[in-house]
Every structure is written in structure tokens, then in C-alpha cells.
């Protein structure tokens, strides 16, 4: 069967539900105007730019069973591919991973994806209030990496707890080539005292009257980090 769902795209699914593939795409335009004043008005400069802040193709679905899910996310945005002097410095592969969620309290995920470290980096880009994340996030984020983790979005079925524990190469997006076998280890715990909700959406379009709160803490250790540049902008 084939169906279209806003936000999810076009989905093709087998009759028995064992296989599915969804196609989706998104783009975000960003206009920038930069004025640089100077003591002499004649030396002041004004520059502008209209760019694809994000331009992505997204594929996802399940294989053999509804409990084996996959996601592939590719980018064509010059910003996300790190273009400098017309040359890309990052791979177009943003996400490529599998999730095995048969066990609620011991879900396994492997591949390249966002490390469960700081909350705003974990947000869906379509769920953010602004095109860009905060400057604090850009300074301290760990972004994406290649590795695996175990997790639970509803630990013990209580509706109040989540956890993530993972190990990654510690080399950032799409590492290519050999490196020392020293890895990055992360852990994150979340408490939701008023119950589960979609915390990956910054806005409350439904204007719910139910209070929502998430308290989270995370730790990351990079064994002998050779690059010191895991933040999107900083160190």
C-alpha cells in the first residue's frame, strides 16, 4: 500500500507490515544581512546572503519486522556540508542507522546519528522555534558520531524515566580512515515528573493546559581526544 502523510512524506508498506519505506524532503531558507560600521561612513560595508540553511532527503521505515527500523538522512546544504572556497569538507551523510526496539527497556541503536548528550541538539530541526539553535548549544554540542547505544524512552513503563548509554568512535561525522582505538562514552538520564510528552518539539502549537517538564543530565568522556573540535563552532 502507498499513502501520503503530512510531515512523514510518501510511505510504501507491504501488506503484512514487515517492510516499509518512507520518502520525505525538507528545506529551510535563511536570509542574512550583515552591516559593518566604520569610523568613516564611506568605509562601512553591508552584505547579504540567501542560502539553503538545510536541504535534506529523508528515507526511513522498517525491515523484516516492525521492531527493526532504519533512517537515512542526506544533505545538499552548503552550510551543513561545510563548504569553504567552493569545496565541501563534510560528507552529505547526516544519519544512517538502525534501531532494534523489541525490548522497551533495552532498545539498541547503531550507526551514525545525533549523540544523546545536550537536549537542543537532539531536537528535530522541524521542531525548533528558530532556524538556528542557540549559541550555547553550538559551543558545547557533540553533534553526530558513529557508534551504538542502548536506551529506553519509557524505562520500566512508568511514564517518567528515560536513559541513554552509548559508545562511539569519537571522531565526529562520517570518519574516514584509521585512528587510535580510543572511544567516546556518553550517558544521559531524563526525568519527566508530569509524564511523557514530545520534548523534541520546542513549540506548543496545541496550547495544552497540562504542565510539562523534563529534567535531564548527561556526561561524555572522550578518551585522548585528538581533535579538540567536537563542538559545532567551539572546542
Buried (B, 14 or more C-beta within 10 A) or exposed (E): EEEEEEEEBEBEBEEEEEBBBBBBEBEBEBEEEEEEEEEEEEEEEEEEEEBBBBBBBBBBBBBEEBEBBBBBBBBBBBBBBEBEEEEEEBBBBBBBBBBBBEEEBEBBBBBBBBBBBBBBBBBEBEEBEEEEBEEEBBEBBBBBBBBBBBBBBBBEEEEBBBBBBBBBBBBBBBBEEEEEEEBBBBBBBBEBEEEBBEBEBEEEEEEEEEEBEBEBEBEBEBEEBEEEEBBBEEE
